[in-house]
Amino acid sequence: MFDTLIEKLNNGTYITLETTPSHSPLFSPIVERIAELELDKYVDAFSTTDNPLAKLKYNSLFAAKMLQDRFNKPVLATMSMRDRNKIALQSDLLGANEVDVRTILALTGDPATMSDQPHTKGVFEADSSLLLDIISAFNSGMNYAGKPLGHKPRQIFPFAVVNSYAKNPKTLEKKIQKKIKHGALGIITQPVYDLENAKLLLELKENANRECCSEQKKGEIIFGVFPITKLRTAQFLSAHVPGINVPAKWIEALRVAHDRGPQEEYKVGFELSKNLFEELKVLHPKIHLMTANQFQIAKDILV
């Protein structure tokens, strides 16, 4: 299952779908909705988020296990540096390994100051590179301190994230290079909204691979796609989310459509998003689809 996913990442069409566990002790409604829409037929893997925006949610590792068992597809379980020290990170990886949750998306995490839990403090022993290094140690049969584990873990497959846009592309290239150096096999970008932006990311990835790593240690870029169906979403992402560039033509098209009513606004936004998805598939068919659990939109994009 995991070897097939990595083969698709490196040599084929690779499509993953993000799920966000809810503020609830139940993840099963999300699993059932995915099953109802038969989304598993259109993707190679799923992912589960880990308390995004520092808001309390159902555990990403347990959610990954449920999805994996139900659909027999790998799940990228996100783990955030915000919430765990070295002990907790390694303990979670040990437990996840035995139940076959072995594709891990390493994130530094959003600031704890954004949390909905009062007086929350972030752990942040380091950035996500530490988790990537821990995974490398585990794959060698040792813990992070260099002590052999009682049994060698089954192979863990590390993933990472990177911004999709920067005023100075060299800063993005250095970040991509850093993720690859620390072992990331796939690097998911923040949402991409422009084909030229996507081409630049591929160029930066090629440069990073060439400059930093051997043939055996190369990383692959995975384009993040987040459909926009409302003008206010486009405006928010453009103005308030660093590392994302929403083209002015998208915002203008949505503004015109917004004035004509919500149905036209949705139609124009969906068409822009669907066309982009199809263009990216032709350019580089490695895509991570994010729809904030709006799974009908996900299916409409994927079919």
PENORWO-V61014 format. One record per backbone hydrogen bond with DSSP energy under -1.0 kcal/mol. NH is the residue of the N-H (numbers start at 0). CO is the residue of the C=O. If there is no record, write none. Layout:
NH_CO ; NH_CO
This chain:
4_0 ; 5_1 ; 6_2 ; 7_3 ; 8_4 ; 9_5 ; 10_6 ; 11_7 ; 13_284 ; 15_286 ; 16_44 ; 17_288 ; 18_46 ; 23_21 ; 29_26 ; 30_26 ; 31_27 ; 32_28 ; 33_29 ; 34_30 ; 35_31 ; 36_32 ; 38_33 ; 40_37 ; 41_38 ; 43_14 ; 44_14 ; 45_73 ; 46_16 ; 47_75 ; 48_18 ; 53_50 ; 54_51 ; 57_21 ; 62_58 ; 63_59 ; 64_60 ; 65_61 ; 66_62 ; 67_63 ; 68_64 ; 69_65 ; 70_66 ; 71_67 ; 75_45 ; 76_102 ; 77_47 ; 78_104 ; 80_106 ; 88_84 ; 89_85 ; 90_86 ; 91_87 ; 92_88 ; 93_89 ; 94_90 ; 95_91 ; 96_92 ; 97_93 ; 98_94 ; 99_96 ; 100_95 ; 101_99 ; 103_156 ; 104_76 ; 105_158 ; 106_78 ; 113_110 ; 114_111 ; 119_116 ; 122_81 ; 123_80 ; 129_126 ; 131_127 ; 132_128 ; 133_129 ; 134_130 ; 135_131 ; 136_132 ; 137_133 ; 138_134 ; 140_137 ; 141_136 ; 142_146 ; 145_142 ; 148_140 ; 156_101 ; 158_103 ; 159_185 ; 161_187 ; 163_242 ; 170_167 ; 172_168 ; 173_169 ; 174_170 ; 175_171 ; 176_172 ; 177_173 ; 178_174 ; 179_175 ; 180_176 ; 181_177 ; 182_179 ; 183_178 ; 184_157 ; 186_219 ; 187_159 ; 188_221 ; 189_161 ; 191_223 ; 197_193 ; 198_194 ; 199_195 ; 200_196 ; 201_197 ; 202_198 ; 203_199 ; 204_200 ; 205_201 ; 206_202 ; 207_203 ; 208_204 ; 209_205 ; 210_206 ; 211_207 ; 212_208 ; 216_213 ; 219_184 ; 221_186 ; 222_285 ; 224_287 ; 233_229 ; 234_230 ; 235_231 ; 236_232 ; 237_233 ; 238_234 ; 239_235 ; 240_236 ; 243_240 ; 250_246 ; 251_247 ; 252_248 ; 253_249 ; 254_250 ; 255_251 ; 256_252 ; 257_253 ; 258_254 ; 259_256 ; 260_257 ; 264_260 ; 265_261 ; 266_262 ; 267_263 ; 268_264 ; 269_265 ; 270_266 ; 271_267 ; 272_268 ; 273_269 ; 274_270 ; 275_271 ; 276_272 ; 277_273 ; 278_274 ; 279_275 ; 280_276 ; 281_277 ; 282_278 ; 283_279 ; 285_283 ; 286_13 ; 287_222 ; 288_15 ; 289_224 ; 293_290 ; 294_292 ; 297_293 ; 298_294 ; 299_295 ; 300_296 ; 301_297 ; 302_298
